[in-house]
């Protein structure tokens, strides 16, 4: 079965939503995202397949949704899945440092660089809130969608 996809306008730009079956999300990509998904020739556009996901995004951007409830198609190494699971526990309106995220994932401090790599490889931007991870000194660092989007998301969530 080919990957299903749709696009949806947002304050971050046109979102590309994709997944293996209706309502199941494998990736969310913003324009120009480093390592982001791209529509491939065998993908099939199906706007109805992601109608529920689109409603959640609209509610999130309207300030009405605090947590996404979307079935996810999780693909990645055991290490990445562990880090991504920790990402999903960062509540709206909060931030953690890469070191804190490393500890949340049950990993030792030497793993912090690898954790940063797993955060950067997150295919589900916004839904899996990698934008809530900041540098040890409180600075905004590393966001595949661009630091201006990271700042926008954190401002939208009330961090700034």
C-alpha positions in Angstrom: 0.0 0.0 0.0 1.3 3.4 -0.9 1.7 6.2 1.6 -1.3 8.5 1.9 -0.8 12.3 2.3 -2.5 15.6 2.4 -1.4 19.2 2.9 -2.9 21.8 5.2 -2.2 25.5 5.7 -0.9 26.5 9.1 0.9 29.4 10.8 4.1 27.5 10.2 3.4 27.1 6.5 1.8 24.4 4.4 2.0 21.2 6.5 2.6 17.9 4.7 0.8 15.1 6.6 1.6 11.5 5.6 0.9 8.1 6.9 0.4 4.4 5.9 -3.4 4.4 6.4 -6.2 6.8 7.1 -5.8 8.7 10.3 -2.4 7.2 11.1 0.4 9.7 11.0 3.9 8.8 10.1 5.2 12.3 9.4 4.5 16.0 9.7 6.7 18.3 7.7 6.9 22.1 7.4 8.3 23.8 4.2 12.1 23.7 4.1 12.4 21.4 7.0 15.8 19.7 7.3 15.3 16.0 6.6 11.6 16.5 6.1 9.4 14.2 4.1 8.7 14.9 0.4 5.9 13.5 -1.7 7.1 10.5 -3.6 5.7 9.2 -6.9 4.0 6.3 -5.3 2.2 8.4 -2.6 -1.5 9.0 -3.0 -3.2 12.2 -2.0 -6.2 11.6 0.2 -7.5 14.7 2.1 -10.3 12.8 3.8 -7.8 10.3 5.3 -6.4 13.0 7.6 -9.6 15.0 8.3 -9.4 14.2 12.1 -5.7 15.1 12.2 -6.4 18.4 10.4 -9.1 19.3 13.0 -6.6 18.7 15.8 -4.0 20.9 14.1 -6.6 23.6 13.7 -7.6 23.3 17.3 -4.0 23.4 18.4 -3.2 26.5 16.4 -6.4 28.2 17.7 -5.1 27.6 21.2 -7.9 25.1 22.0 -5.9 21.8 22.0 -3.3 21.1 24.6 -2.3 17.5 23.5 -2.6 15.6 20.2 -4.4 12.3 20.2 -3.4 10.9 16.9 -2.5 7.2 16.1 1.2 7.3 15.1 3.2 5.0 12.8 6.4 5.0 14.7 9.5 4.0 12.6 13.0 4.2 14.0 15.6 2.5 16.1 14.9 1.4 19.6 17.1 4.3 20.8 15.2 6.9 18.8 11.8 5.5 19.9 13.0 5.8 23.5 13.9 9.4 23.0 10.7 10.2 21.1 8.7 8.6 23.9 10.4 11.0 26.3 9.6 13.9 24.0 5.9 13.0 24.1 5.9 13.5 27.9 7.0 17.1 27.8 3.8 19.1 28.6 2.5 22.1 26.7 4.0 25.3 28.1 7.1 23.6 29.4 10.6 23.1 28.1 13.5 20.8 29.0 17.1 20.8 28.1 18.8 18.1 26.1 20.4 16.8 29.3 17.0 16.7 31.0 15.5 14.9 28.0 18.4 12.4 28.2 17.6 11.6 31.8 13.9 11.4 31.0 14.7 8.7 28.4 16.6 6.8 31.1 20.0 7.4 29.4 23.3 8.4 30.9 24.8 11.9 30.4 27.2 10.6 27.7 24.2 10.0 25.4 23.2 13.7 25.2 24.7 14.2 21.7 23.0 11.0 20.4 19.7 12.3 22.0 20.1 15.5 20.1 20.4 13.5 16.9 17.3 11.6 17.7 15.4 14.8 18.4 16.6 16.2 15.1 15.4 13.1 13.3 11.8 13.4 14.7 9.5 12.9 11.8 6.4 14.2 13.6 7.1 17.9 14.2 4.6 19.7 16.5 2.8 16.4 17.3 5.9 15.0 19.0 7.1 18.3 20.6 10.8 18.5 19.8 10.4 22.3 19.8 10.2 22.1 23.6 13.8 21.0 23.9 16.3 23.9 24.5 20.0 24.3 25.2 21.5 23.9 28.6 21.8 27.7 29.0 18.2 28.3 28.0 18.8 29.2 24.4 16.9 28.0 21.4 19.0 25.5 19.6 18.5 23.1 16.8 15.1 22.8 15.2 14.8 21.1 11.8 11.9 23.5 10.9 14.0 26.6 11.7 14.5 28.5 14.9 11.9 31.1 13.9 9.2 28.4 13.9 10.5 27.0 17.2 10.2 30.5 18.7 6.7 30.8 17.3 5.6 27.5 18.7 7.0 28.2 22.2 5.4 31.7 22.1 2.1 30.1 21.0 2.3 27.7 23.9 3.0 30.4 26.4 6.7 29.7 27.2 7.7 33.2 26.1 
